[in-house]
């Protein structure tokens, strides 16, 4: 399944990933500088949430595309559902 996102959805996902990238860089810097553990964990949790939201958005787009594809056979739909479920659970 190829990822085919609308421009606004793609922009949102990329923004979330860039935010997570910045937060992870901040976490690395905080660890290197010996910052407070609670502050590090707070930043790490924020990065994790940003990654989760980006992942859920990508999975939702894939699910939407699969449901819209009327040409699939029932067996194809079952396989795709299983793949999407596995992807979803990998983020849970």
Secondary structure per residue as TSV (DSSP state, phi and psi in degrees):
chain	resnum	aa	ss	phi	psi
A	1	X	-	360.0	124.7
A	2	X	-	-91.3	140.8
A	3	X	-	-77.2	119.5
A	4	X	-	-130.1	96.3
A	5	X	-	-110.1	147.2
A	6	X	-	-65.5	155.3
A	7	X	H	-56.3	-41.9
A	8	X	H	-69.6	-36.1
A	9	X	H	-67.4	-42.8
A	10	X	H	-61.8	-43.4
A	11	X	H	-61.0	-42.8
A	12	X	H	-63.0	-45.2
A	13	X	H	-64.1	-45.4
A	14	X	H	-63.0	-38.2
A	15	X	H	-62.7	-42.3
A	16	X	H	-63.5	-41.9
A	17	X	H	-66.7	-39.3
A	18	X	H	-66.3	-38.3
A	19	X	H	-62.1	-45.2
A	20	X	H	-62.6	-39.9
A	21	X	H	-59.9	-44.5
A	22	X	H	-64.6	-40.5
A	23	X	H	-66.7	-39.1
A	24	X	H	-66.7	-39.8
A	25	X	H	-60.5	-39.9
A	26	X	H	-64.4	-39.7
A	27	X	H	-63.3	-44.8
A	28	X	H	-59.6	-46.0
A	29	X	H	-61.6	-42.7
A	30	X	H	-62.6	-41.3
A	31	X	H	-65.6	-44.6
A	32	X	H	-61.8	-32.3
A	33	X	T	-89.9	-0.1
A	34	X	T	70.5	35.1
A	35	X	-	-69.5	169.5
A	36	X	-	-58.7	135.9
A	37	X	H	-57.0	-43.4
A	38	X	H	-62.2	-40.7
A	39	X	H	-64.8	-40.4
A	40	X	H	-63.1	-47.3
A	41	X	H	-63.8	-38.6
A	42	X	H	-60.9	-45.4
A	43	X	H	-66.4	-39.2
A	44	X	H	-63.6	-40.9
A	45	X	H	-63.8	-39.2
A	46	X	H	-63.9	-41.5
A	47	X	H	-64.3	-40.9
A	48	X	H	-62.2	-42.7
A	49	X	H	-63.4	-41.5
A	50	X	H	-62.7	-41.9
A	51	X	H	-65.9	-42.5
A	52	X	H	-59.8	-45.9
A	53	X	H	-63.5	-39.7
A	54	X	H	-63.7	-44.2
A	55	X	H	-63.2	-43.5
A	56	X	H	-63.9	-37.1
A	57	X	H	-64.7	-42.0
A	58	X	H	-64.9	-43.9
A	59	X	H	-64.7	-41.3
A	60	X	H	-61.4	-40.4
A	61	X	H	-63.9	-43.5
A	62	X	H	-62.3	-41.5
A	63	X	H	-63.2	-44.7
A	64	X	H	-60.0	-43.1
A	65	X	H	-64.8	-41.6
A	66	X	H	-66.4	-40.8
A	67	X	H	-68.0	-29.7
A	68	X	H	-79.8	-16.8
A	69	X	-	-81.6	95.1
A	70	X	T	-72.7	-17.7
A	71	X	T	-77.0	-10.5
A	72	X	-	-72.3	144.7
A	73	X	-	-78.0	162.4
A	74	X	H	-56.6	-38.2
A	75	X	H	-64.7	-40.8
A	76	X	H	-62.6	-42.5
A	77	X	H	-63.6	-39.5
A	78	X	H	-64.5	-43.4
A	79	X	H	-64.1	-42.6
A	80	X	H	-65.8	-39.9
A	81	X	H	-60.9	-43.1
A	82	X	H	-63.8	-40.9
A	83	X	H	-64.5	-44.2
A	84	X	H	-67.4	-37.4
A	85	X	H	-62.9	-42.1
A	86	X	H	-62.7	-42.8
A	87	X	H	-61.5	-46.2
A	88	X	H	-59.7	-46.1
A	89	X	H	-66.7	-26.0
A	90	X	H	-67.2	-21.8
A	91	X	H	-92.4	-16.5
A	92	X	-	-74.5	360.0
